[in-house]
């Protein structure tokens, strides 16, 4: 039902943002559990990215007038998060980077 409430034109970006929230939260949690100092920046990037993606999901749902601006910001955050995750040789972090890259593309497309 909820999926029917979102404009079809927003669907790809919404799905990508939801996937990105999940991937970034999982990645941040893994970094926290590893408790390695070199992963602090990754944790921050992942949490910021997840928070911004969640805000984007909310705005997509209501087809907000601010959506294009937020999508640009989300794309920037996703790029930064992907770059940070790619620094580590870890499967979950590689997956997070890939999801972030896909989300950045979808948000740039939404931003126009």
Phi, psi and omega in degrees: 000312182300323181296333179284341182279344181266133179304136182304325180296340180264352189302311184299315180294319179298313179298317180297317180295318177298317177297322182292321176303310182297315182294317181292320178296318179295318180295315179299317179298318178297319179296318179297317180294329178288334177050045178254131184304323182291351180262000182300315180297323178296317178301313181297316180298314181297316181292320176297316180297315179298318180296315180294321177297321179295319176298320179296319178302315180299314181290327176297320181299330181251008179050052186298150176293342181266003187303314182300319180293315181294321178299322177297317179295317179298318178301318178296316179295321179295320177299315180295320179294316179300316180298320180291316181294327180292348179288343187248142179270081184210135184297314180298321180290325175296318179296318178300315179300318180295318179295318178298319179296318178296319180294320178301316178298314181296321180289323176296321177297320178294322183290336177083000000 
